Amino acid sequence: MKLYRQKTQQVFLAFRWSGCLEDSPEWIGDAFRDGRVTLDPKERGWKANVLTPYGWMRVSKGDWVLSRNSGEMIVYSDEEFTNEYEPAE
């Protein structure tokens, strides 16, 4: 897993949702176990719901889930993410 930084230099953990909990990093699994991530079975794979500071947000395959140092999670579409974040080296 790579770290990403906002173009403002803040660094976040980021994961591109694959539609499968088994492919997710440990921090997504932890959030699932403590209720901050839920899964909805759909005809074409799994969609997730993520508890953010703004309420529950839907995550579809290809969207990004970011975790702040505080543990708060944020959801971005791929387009939003690539416009605002870059890999942290």
C-alpha positions as CSV (number, residue, x, y, z in Angstrom):
1,M,0.0,0.0,0.0
2,K,1.3,3.5,-0.9
3,L,0.9,6.6,1.1
4,Y,-0.6,9.6,-0.6
5,R,-0.3,13.3,0.2
6,Q,-2.7,16.1,-0.5
7,K,-1.1,18.7,-2.7
8,T,-1.1,20.8,0.5
9,Q,1.5,18.3,1.8
10,Q,-0.7,16.5,4.3
11,V,-0.1,12.7,4.2
12,F,-3.0,10.2,4.3
13,L,-3.4,6.4,4.0
14,A,-5.4,5.8,0.8
15,F,-7.0,2.7,-0.7
16,R,-8.8,2.3,-4.0
17,W,-11.9,0.2,-3.3
18,S,-11.9,-3.0,-5.3
19,G,-15.3,-4.1,-4.3
20,C,-13.9,-6.9,-2.1
21,L,-13.2,-6.6,1.7
22,E,-10.6,-9.4,1.4
23,D,-8.4,-7.2,-0.8
24,S,-8.6,-4.3,1.6
25,P,-5.8,-3.1,3.9
26,E,-5.9,-3.9,7.7
27,W,-7.3,-0.4,8.6
28,I,-10.4,-1.0,6.4
29,G,-10.9,-4.4,8.0
30,D,-10.6,-2.7,11.5
31,A,-13.2,-0.1,10.4
32,F,-15.5,-2.9,9.2
33,R,-15.2,-4.7,12.5
34,D,-15.9,-1.6,14.6
35,G,-18.9,-0.6,12.4
36,R,-17.4,2.4,10.5
37,V,-17.6,0.5,7.2
38,T,-20.6,-1.6,6.1
39,L,-21.0,-3.7,3.0
40,D,-24.1,-3.9,0.7
41,P,-24.3,-6.9,-1.6
42,K,-25.2,-5.8,-5.1
43,E,-25.7,-7.6,-8.3
44,R,-22.4,-6.5,-9.7
45,G,-20.2,-6.8,-6.6
46,W,-20.0,-5.2,-3.2
47,K,-20.5,-1.5,-2.5
48,A,-19.5,-0.2,0.9
49,N,-20.8,2.6,3.2
50,V,-18.2,4.5,5.1
51,L,-18.8,6.7,8.2
52,T,-17.2,10.1,7.6
53,P,-17.3,13.3,9.5
54,Y,-20.1,14.3,7.0
55,G,-22.2,11.2,7.6
56,W,-22.4,7.9,5.8
57,M,-21.0,7.9,2.2
58,R,-21.3,5.3,-0.5
59,V,-18.1,3.8,-1.9
60,S,-18.2,2.1,-5.3
61,K,-15.5,0.1,-7.1
62,G,-12.8,2.5,-8.1
63,D,-13.5,5.1,-5.4
64,W,-10.8,6.0,-2.9
65,V,-11.1,5.8,0.9
66,L,-8.6,7.9,2.9
67,S,-7.8,7.7,6.5
68,R,-6.6,10.7,8.4
69,N,-4.2,10.5,11.4
70,S,-7.3,10.9,13.7
71,G,-8.9,7.8,12.2
72,E,-11.5,9.8,10.3
73,M,-12.2,8.4,6.8
74,I,-13.1,10.4,3.7
75,V,-14.4,9.1,0.3
76,Y,-13.3,10.5,-3.1
77,S,-14.2,9.5,-6.6
78,D,-11.1,8.6,-8.7
79,E,-11.3,11.9,-10.5
80,E,-11.5,14.0,-7.3
81,F,-8.7,11.9,-5.8
82,T,-6.3,12.2,-8.7
83,N,-6.9,16.0,-9.0
84,E,-6.1,16.6,-5.3
85,Y,-3.6,13.9,-4.2
86,E,-0.2,12.6,-5.4
87,P,2.0,9.7,-4.1
88,A,4.1,10.6,-1.1
89,E,7.7,9.5,-1.7
